[in-house]
Amino acid sequence: MVIEKWSPVTGEKLGEFPITSGEDVEAAVARARAAAPGWRETALECRLDILMKAKAIIIDEGSEIARKISEDTGKPLVDSLMTELMQVPLFLDYYAKTAKKVLSRRRVRTPILFPGKASYIEHYPVGVVAVISPWNFPFQLAVVPMFSALIAGNCVLLKPSEVTPITGMLIDELVSRLDLPEGVCQVLHGDGSTGAALTRADVDKIFFTGSVATGKKVMKAAAEKPIPVELELGGKDAMIVCHDAPLKRAAKAAVWGGLINCGQMCTSVERLFVVESIYEAFKRELDREVAKIKVGGPDEDADMGPITFPPQLETIERHVRDAIEKGATLLRGGKRIERDGQFYEPTVIEGIEPGMEIYDEETFGPVLPIIKVRDEEEALRMANQHKYGLTGSVWTRDRKRGLELASRMECGQAMVNDVVLSVGNPVLPFGGVKASGFGRYHGPEGLLSFTHQKAIMVERAILESEPFWFPYRGKLPTMQKIFTHLLEGNLPGAVVNLLKLRG
């Protein structure tokens, strides 16, 4: 059995790729398990030196890597460079500067009731981490968590998406050129059976990016052990366009945020809430911007490419059809483009309501649904009532008001007068709430999420015994005084009596 890869641009066959068997998955996990102690004990500076070689490779060979990613996905070369490659060196640089501080043991305050003791918090690697990555950003969404886990001292087993096997091979080649110790980082090519075998294997954590349905299966498999999981799942980005929004900027942002990567993005703009006082004006601006979008393959200098995953076309068509049948109005687009490949028109649709598939579920395609609302409060209420909670944005010239509304959005990330870009900020943690998953990566959390936290308390051992140890005889009256002083907030009184017990 092999994976057959077909071009989303031309429909031609691009090659066949191997499927890692369950037995081979187990063998790979055993190699990682054997390598884990050595990699954990490798100095952080050495780990970073090895992994920073990836930055030089991406810089030197970025154009060719981007071309292969675009061949695999169909996305424009600009998208491959900007959203797939550019972010990786940014994250490597960020962690090269901050990892030592983030991962170092730190001393914390010890309450006065524990005299002679010092308190510390430290982190240590989880061990062997399984990373299962998606097809929409097959390079960036694979290597950023992979490198984060490696920097934190873990061994990694990466299972890239079978939908984009060319990129999986690219990552495999990149890893092989880093001169990592054997077993520290392995790429397991394959289909769903490979991913399922990996979730059942003897790993210590699973980091999964993908659909809610598959995320539930991953979580169920992890619960059998149990081991921690991190789930980066779907989204239904709410964009709130306020009465005082900068309309031209907001319209351009909606089009870019909704159509970049052909809308195949968990942070895509998928629900446009527009206040009724500026609704018609905004709709005109939006239509003008959508009309400018050029659709085509990577070699056609296009703005928007094809749908990467063939079944996704059926989902998009079903969502649009369901909305129209339930009363929505199609303003632009709404059908496949008659040419080779898997192309769909940039689409604008209004009259969207809860109960329509296009409102309730993630469309993951080049569709902009517009919802007219009375005011910002109604927009916020509708945005927050949704089952997804990954990203959102607020558009207003009043930055203070914008920040207030953004703070009230129930999502993992929110922006004011911008879309999508916060995902690429290496300082900010990224992740969702509700059905969008849980856990955070990027930022300091992007390292700490691949570690266990340990609390340590150190005693100077000057005394032979502690006041709370045996024997208890004769201590009750003094202990009662300590207890009473603590309840009354009289800390000095409690300490005086504690010192009596210490002798």
C-alpha positions as CSV (number, residue, x, y, z in Angstrom):
1,M,0.0,0.0,0.0
2,V,1.2,3.5,-0.9
3,I,-0.1,7.1,-0.8
4,E,-0.9,8.4,-4.3
5,K,-0.4,12.1,-4.7
6,W,-2.4,14.1,-7.3
7,S,-1.8,17.7,-8.2
8,P,-4.5,20.0,-6.9
9,V,-3.6,22.4,-9.8
10,T,-3.6,20.1,-12.8
11,G,-5.0,16.8,-11.5
12,E,-1.9,14.9,-12.7
13,K,-0.3,12.2,-10.6
14,L,2.8,13.5,-8.8
15,G,4.0,10.3,-7.2
16,E,3.6,7.5,-4.7
17,F,4.8,7.6,-1.1
18,P,5.3,5.0,1.6
19,I,3.0,4.2,4.5
20,T,4.7,3.4,7.8
21,S,3.2,0.2,9.3
22,G,2.2,-0.2,12.9
23,E,5.3,-2.4,13.6
24,D,7.6,0.2,12.2
25,V,5.9,2.8,14.3
26,E,6.6,0.7,17.4
27,A,10.2,0.4,16.3
28,A,10.6,4.1,15.8
29,V,9.1,4.8,19.3
30,A,11.6,2.3,20.8
31,R,14.5,4.2,19.1
32,A,13.1,7.5,20.4
33,R,12.8,6.0,23.9
34,A,16.4,4.8,23.8
35,A,17.6,8.2,22.6
36,A,15.6,10.3,25.1
37,P,18.0,10.2,28.1
38,G,21.0,11.4,26.0
39,W,19.0,14.2,24.3
40,R,17.6,15.3,27.6
41,E,21.1,15.6,29.1
42,T,22.4,17.4,26.1
43,A,23.1,21.0,27.0
44,L,20.4,23.5,25.9
45,E,23.1,25.5,24.0
46,C,24.1,22.4,22.1
47,R,20.5,21.5,21.2
48,L,20.0,25.0,19.9
49,D,23.2,25.0,17.9
50,I,22.0,21.8,16.1
51,L,18.5,23.0,15.4
52,M,19.5,26.5,14.3
53,K,21.1,24.8,11.2
54,A,17.5,24.6,9.9
55,K,17.4,28.4,9.7
56,A,20.4,28.4,7.4
57,I,18.9,25.8,5.2
58,I,15.6,27.6,4.9
59,I,17.4,30.9,4.1
60,D,19.7,29.3,1.5
61,E,17.1,27.1,-0.2
62,G,13.9,28.9,0.7
63,S,12.8,29.5,-2.9
64,E,13.1,25.8,-3.9
65,I,11.5,24.6,-0.7
66,A,8.6,27.0,-1.3
67,R,8.2,25.8,-4.8
68,K,7.8,22.2,-3.6
69,I,5.3,23.2,-1.0
70,S,3.3,25.0,-3.6
71,E,3.5,22.0,-5.9
72,D,2.1,19.9,-3.0
73,T,-0.6,22.2,-1.9
74,G,-1.4,24.4,-4.9
75,K,-1.0,27.6,-2.9
76,P,0.7,30.7,-4.4
77,L,4.5,30.9,-3.9
78,V,4.0,34.1,-1.9
79,D,1.9,32.1,0.6
80,S,4.4,29.4,0.8
81,L,7.2,31.8,1.5
82,M,5.2,34.0,3.9
83,T,3.1,31.6,5.9
84,E,5.1,28.4,5.7
85,L,8.8,29.3,5.6
86,M,9.2,32.8,7.0
87,Q,7.8,32.0,10.4
88,V,10.2,29.1,11.2
89,P,13.4,31.2,11.4
90,L,11.4,33.8,13.5
91,F,10.5,31.1,16.0
92,L,14.0,29.6,16.1
93,D,15.5,33.1,16.7
94,Y,12.9,33.8,19.5
95,Y,13.7,30.5,21.3
96,A,17.4,30.9,20.8
97,K,17.1,34.2,22.8
98,T,14.6,33.1,25.4
99,A,14.8,29.3,25.9
100,K,17.5,29.5,28.6
101,K,15.4,31.8,30.8
102,V,12.2,30.0,30.2
103,L,13.5,26.5,31.0
104,S,15.9,27.5,33.8
105,R,15.1,26.6,37.4
106,R,13.8,29.7,39.3
107,R,13.5,30.5,42.9
108,V,10.1,31.6,44.3
109,R,9.1,33.1,47.6
110,T,8.8,30.8,50.6
111,P,6.2,31.8,53.2
112,I,7.6,32.8,56.6
113,L,5.9,29.8,58.2
114,F,8.6,27.7,56.5
115,P,11.7,29.2,58.0
116,G,15.1,27.9,56.8
117,K,13.7,26.6,53.5
118,A,14.0,27.6,49.9
119,S,11.5,27.0,47.1
120,Y,12.1,26.4,43.4
121,I,10.2,25.6,40.3
122,E,11.8,23.8,37.4
123,H,10.8,22.0,34.2
124,Y,12.0,18.8,32.6
125,P,11.2,17.2,29.2
126,V,8.1,15.1,28.9
127,G,10.1,12.5,27.1
128,V,8.9,11.2,23.7
129,V,6.4,13.4,21.9
130,A,4.2,12.5,19.0
131,V,3.4,15.4,16.6
132,I,0.6,14.9,14.1
133,S,0.4,17.7,11.7
134,P,-2.3,18.9,9.1
135,W,-2.3,19.5,5.4
136,N,-3.3,23.2,5.2
137,F,0.1,24.5,6.3
138,P,2.0,21.2,6.1
139,F,5.5,22.7,6.7
140,Q,5.0,25.4,9.3
141,L,2.4,23.6,11.4
142,A,4.7,20.5,11.6
143,V,8.2,22.0,12.2
144,V,7.3,24.7,14.8
145,P,5.9,22.2,17.4
146,M,8.5,19.7,16.4
147,F,11.4,22.2,17.0
148,S,9.7,23.5,20.2
149,A,9.6,20.0,21.6
150,L,13.2,19.3,20.6
151,I,14.5,22.5,22.1
152,A,12.7,21.6,25.4
153,G,14.7,18.3,25.4
154,N,12.2,15.8,24.0
155,C,12.5,13.2,21.3
156,V,9.9,13.7,18.5
157,L,8.0,11.4,16.2
158,L,6.4,13.5,13.5
159,K,3.5,12.1,11.4
160,P,2.9,14.6,8.5
161,S,-0.4,14.6,6.6
162,E,-0.9,12.1,3.9
163,V,-2.6,14.8,1.9
164,T,0.7,16.6,1.4
165,P,3.4,13.9,1.3
166,I,5.8,16.0,-0.8
167,T,6.1,18.4,2.1
168,G,6.5,15.5,4.5
169,M,9.5,14.3,2.5
170,L,10.9,17.8,2.6
171,I,10.7,17.8,6.4
172,D,12.3,14.4,6.5
173,E,15.2,15.6,4.4
174,L,15.6,18.7,6.5
175,V,15.7,16.6,9.7
176,S,18.3,14.3,8.2
177,R,20.6,17.3,7.5
178,L,20.6,18.5,11.1
179,D,23.0,15.8,12.3
180,L,20.7,14.9,15.2
181,P,21.6,11.8,17.3
182,E,19.8,8.7,16.1
183,G,16.3,8.4,17.2
184,V,15.9,12.0,18.5
185,C,13.6,13.1,15.6
186,Q,11.9,10.8,13.2
187,V,9.4,11.4,10.4
188,L,6.8,8.7,10.0
189,H,5.1,8.9,6.6
190,G,1.8,7.4,6.2
191,D,-2.0,7.6,6.3
192,G,-4.6,7.5,9.1
193,S,-3.5,4.0,10.1
194,T,0.0,5.3,10.8
195,G,-1.4,8.2,12.9
196,A,-3.7,5.8,14.8
197,A,-0.7,3.5,15.6
198,L,1.3,6.4,16.8
199,T,-1.5,7.5,19.2
200,R,-1.6,4.0,20.6
201,A,2.2,3.7,21.0
202,D,4.4,4.3,24.0
203,V,4.7,8.0,23.7
204,D,4.5,10.6,26.6
205,K,2.5,13.3,24.9
206,I,0.5,13.9,21.7
207,F,0.4,17.2,19.9
208,F,-2.3,17.2,17.3
209,T,-3.4,19.8,14.8
210,G,-6.5,19.0,12.7
211,S,-10.2,18.4,12.8
212,V,-12.4,18.2,15.9
213,A,-13.6,14.7,14.9
214,T,-10.0,13.3,14.7
215,G,-9.0,15.3,17.8
216,K,-11.6,13.5,19.8
217,K,-10.2,10.1,18.7
218,V,-6.7,11.3,19.6
219,M,-7.9,12.4,23.1
220,K,-9.6,9.0,23.6
221,A,-6.5,7.1,22.7
222,A,-4.4,9.3,25.1
223,A,-6.9,8.8,27.9
224,E,-6.3,5.0,27.8
225,K,-2.7,5.5,29.1
226,P,-3.3,8.3,30.3
227,I,-0.9,10.9,28.8
228,P,-1.3,14.6,28.1
229,V,-2.6,15.9,24.8
230,E,-2.6,19.3,23.1
231,L,-5.3,19.8,20.5
232,E,-5.2,22.6,18.0
233,L,-8.5,22.2,16.3
234,G,-10.9,24.1,14.1
235,G,-12.1,27.7,14.2
236,K,-14.9,29.9,13.0
237,D,-13.2,33.3,13.2
238,A,-15.6,36.1,14.1
239,M,-14.8,39.5,12.6
240,I,-16.8,42.3,14.2
241,V,-17.0,45.4,12.0
242,C,-18.1,48.3,14.3
243,H,-20.1,51.4,13.3
244,D,-16.8,53.5,13.2
245,A,-14.7,50.9,11.5
246,P,-12.0,51.9,8.9
247,L,-14.1,50.5,6.1
248,K,-11.5,50.2,3.3
249,R,-9.0,48.5,5.6
250,A,-11.6,46.3,7.1
251,A,-12.8,45.1,3.7
252,K,-9.3,44.4,2.5
253,A,-8.6,42.5,5.7
254,A,-11.7,40.4,5.4
255,V,-10.8,39.4,1.9
256,W,-7.2,38.5,2.8
257,G,-8.2,36.9,6.1
258,G,-10.9,34.9,4.5
259,L,-9.3,33.9,1.2
260,I,-5.6,33.5,2.0
261,N,-4.6,29.9,1.4
262,C,-8.0,29.6,-0.3
263,G,-9.7,29.9,3.1
264,Q,-8.1,26.6,4.3
265,M,-7.0,28.0,7.6
266,C,-8.3,27.5,11.1
267,T,-7.9,31.2,11.7
268,S,-9.7,32.2,8.5
269,V,-12.4,34.9,8.7
270,E,-15.6,32.8,8.5
271,R,-18.2,35.0,10.2
272,L,-18.4,38.7,9.3
273,F,-20.6,40.5,11.8
274,V,-21.3,44.0,10.4
275,V,-23.2,46.7,12.2
276,E,-26.3,47.7,10.2
277,S,-25.5,51.4,10.1
278,I,-22.5,50.7,7.8
279,Y,-23.6,47.4,6.4
280,E,-24.3,48.5,2.8
281,A,-21.2,50.6,2.5
282,F,-19.0,47.8,3.8
283,K,-20.6,45.3,1.5
284,R,-19.7,47.5,-1.5
285,E,-16.1,47.8,-0.4
286,L,-16.0,44.0,0.2
287,D,-17.3,43.3,-3.3
288,R,-14.8,45.6,-4.9
289,E,-11.9,43.8,-3.1
290,V,-13.2,40.3,-3.9
291,A,-13.5,41.2,-7.6
292,K,-9.7,41.9,-7.7
293,I,-8.8,38.3,-6.6
294,K,-7.0,36.3,-9.3
295,V,-7.3,32.5,-9.0
296,G,-4.8,30.2,-10.4
297,G,-1.8,27.9,-9.8
298,P,1.6,28.8,-8.3
299,D,3.0,29.6,-11.8
300,E,0.2,32.0,-12.7
301,D,1.1,34.8,-10.3
302,A,-2.3,34.3,-8.6
303,D,-3.7,35.5,-5.3
304,M,-5.6,32.4,-4.5
305,G,-4.8,28.8,-5.4
306,P,-6.9,25.6,-5.4
307,I,-8.5,23.5,-2.7
308,T,-5.7,21.2,-1.5
309,F,-7.8,18.3,-0.3
310,P,-10.4,17.0,-2.8
311,P,-13.2,16.1,-0.2
312,Q,-13.0,19.6,1.1
313,L,-14.6,20.9,-2.1
314,E,-17.7,18.8,-1.3
315,T,-17.9,20.4,2.2
316,I,-17.7,23.9,0.7
317,E,-20.4,23.2,-1.9
318,R,-22.7,21.6,0.7
319,H,-22.4,24.6,3.1
320,V,-23.2,27.1,0.3
321,R,-26.1,25.0,-1.0
322,D,-27.5,24.5,2.5
323,A,-27.3,28.2,3.2
324,I,-29.1,29.2,0.0
325,E,-31.8,26.6,0.6
326,K,-32.4,28.1,4.0
327,G,-32.8,31.7,2.8
328,A,-29.2,33.1,2.3
329,T,-28.4,35.2,-0.7
330,L,-25.3,34.5,-2.9
331,L,-23.7,37.8,-3.8
332,R,-20.6,36.5,-5.7
333,G,-19.1,33.2,-6.7
334,G,-20.5,30.0,-5.3
335,K,-19.3,27.3,-7.6
336,R,-16.3,25.4,-8.9
337,I,-14.2,26.9,-11.6
338,E,-14.3,25.0,-14.8
339,R,-10.6,24.1,-15.4
340,D,-8.2,21.3,-14.4
341,G,-7.6,21.0,-10.7
342,Q,-9.6,21.7,-7.6
343,F,-10.5,25.4,-7.9
344,Y,-13.5,27.2,-6.3
345,E,-14.6,30.8,-6.8
346,P,-14.1,33.4,-4.2
347,T,-17.6,33.6,-2.7
348,V,-19.6,36.2,-0.7
349,I,-22.9,35.2,0.8
350,E,-25.3,37.2,3.1
351,G,-28.3,36.4,5.2
352,I,-26.4,33.9,7.2
353,E,-28.0,32.6,10.4
354,P,-27.4,30.1,13.2
355,G,-28.7,26.7,12.1
356,M,-27.1,26.9,8.7
357,E,-24.1,24.6,8.2
358,I,-22.1,27.5,6.9
359,Y,-22.7,29.3,10.3
360,D,-22.4,26.3,12.6
361,E,-19.5,24.4,11.1
362,E,-16.0,25.2,9.8
363,T,-16.2,25.7,6.0
364,F,-12.5,25.8,5.4
365,G,-12.8,27.3,2.0
366,P,-12.9,30.7,0.1
367,V,-16.3,31.8,1.4
368,L,-17.1,35.0,3.2
369,P,-20.4,34.9,5.1
370,I,-21.8,38.3,6.1
371,I,-24.2,38.7,9.1
372,K,-26.0,42.0,9.7
373,V,-26.3,42.9,13.3
374,R,-27.9,45.8,15.2
375,D,-24.8,46.9,17.1
376,E,-21.5,45.7,18.5
377,E,-23.2,44.0,21.5
378,E,-25.3,41.8,19.3
379,A,-22.2,40.9,17.3
380,L,-20.3,40.0,20.4
381,R,-23.1,37.9,21.8
382,M,-23.4,35.9,18.6
383,A,-19.6,35.6,18.3
384,N,-19.4,34.1,21.8
385,Q,-22.3,31.8,21.5
386,H,-20.5,29.7,18.9
387,K,-19.0,26.3,19.8
388,Y,-15.6,27.3,18.3
389,G,-13.3,29.8,20.0
390,L,-9.9,30.1,18.2
391,T,-9.4,33.6,16.9
392,G,-11.4,36.8,16.4
393,S,-11.0,40.5,15.5
394,V,-12.6,43.9,16.2
395,W,-12.7,46.8,13.7
396,T,-13.0,50.3,15.1
397,R,-11.2,53.6,15.1
398,D,-11.7,53.7,18.9
399,R,-8.7,51.6,20.0
400,K,-9.7,51.7,23.7
401,R,-13.2,50.4,22.8
402,G,-11.7,47.9,20.4
403,L,-9.4,46.5,23.1
404,E,-12.4,46.2,25.5
405,L,-14.5,44.3,22.9
406,A,-11.5,42.1,22.0
407,S,-11.1,41.3,25.7
408,R,-14.7,40.1,25.9
409,M,-14.4,37.7,22.9
410,E,-14.3,34.1,24.0
411,C,-11.4,32.9,22.0
412,G,-7.7,32.1,22.3
413,Q,-6.5,35.1,20.3
414,A,-8.1,38.4,19.3
415,M,-6.9,41.3,17.2
416,V,-8.0,44.9,16.8
417,N,-7.9,46.3,13.3
418,D,-6.0,43.3,11.9
419,V,-6.4,39.6,11.2
420,V,-4.4,36.4,11.2
421,L,-1.0,38.0,11.8
422,S,-0.9,37.5,15.6
423,V,-0.5,33.7,14.8
424,G,2.9,34.5,13.4
425,N,4.1,36.5,16.4
426,P,6.5,34.1,18.2
427,V,6.0,35.9,21.5
428,L,2.3,35.3,21.7
429,P,0.9,31.9,22.9
430,F,-1.5,30.3,20.3
431,G,-4.4,28.0,21.0
432,G,-8.2,27.8,21.3
433,V,-11.0,27.3,23.7
434,K,-14.2,25.3,23.5
435,A,-14.3,23.1,20.4
436,S,-11.2,24.7,19.1
437,G,-9.1,22.7,21.5
438,F,-6.9,23.4,24.4
439,G,-3.2,23.9,25.2
440,R,-0.9,26.6,24.0
441,Y,2.2,26.8,21.8
442,H,4.3,29.7,20.6
443,G,5.6,32.1,23.2
444,P,7.1,30.8,26.5
445,E,4.2,28.4,26.7
446,G,5.5,26.8,23.4
447,L,8.4,25.4,25.3
448,L,6.8,24.8,28.7
449,S,3.9,22.9,27.2
450,F,6.5,20.2,26.3
451,T,7.7,19.9,29.8
452,H,6.6,18.7,33.2
453,Q,6.7,21.2,36.0
454,K,8.5,20.2,39.2
455,A,8.3,21.9,42.6
456,I,11.4,21.6,44.8
457,M,11.8,22.8,48.5
458,V,15.2,22.7,50.1
459,E,15.9,22.7,53.9
460,R,19.3,23.8,55.3
461,A,19.1,20.8,57.8
462,I,20.4,22.8,60.8
463,L,17.9,21.3,63.2
464,E,17.6,17.6,63.9
465,S,13.8,17.7,63.7
466,E,10.9,19.8,62.4
467,P,8.3,21.3,64.7
468,F,5.5,19.5,63.0
469,W,7.1,16.0,63.2
470,F,6.5,13.4,65.9
471,P,6.1,13.3,68.8
472,Y,2.9,15.3,69.1
473,R,2.8,15.1,72.9
474,G,2.6,18.6,74.5
475,K,2.3,20.4,71.2
476,L,-1.5,20.8,70.9
477,P,-1.9,24.1,72.9
478,T,0.8,25.8,70.8
479,M,-0.6,24.4,67.6
480,Q,-4.0,25.7,68.5
481,K,-2.5,29.2,69.0
482,I,-0.7,29.0,65.6
483,F,-4.0,27.9,64.0
484,T,-6.0,30.8,65.6
485,H,-3.4,33.4,64.7
486,L,-3.4,32.3,61.1
487,L,-7.2,32.4,60.9
488,E,-7.2,35.9,62.4
489,G,-4.4,37.1,60.0
490,N,-2.0,37.5,62.8
491,L,1.1,36.2,61.0
492,P,3.7,37.5,63.6
493,G,1.8,35.7,66.4
494,A,1.8,32.5,64.4
495,V,5.5,32.8,63.7
496,V,6.3,33.4,67.4
497,N,4.5,30.2,68.4
498,L,6.1,28.3,65.6
499,L,9.5,29.3,66.8
500,K,8.6,28.0,70.2
501,L,7.9,24.6,68.7
502,R,11.3,24.6,66.9
503,G,12.9,25.2,70.3
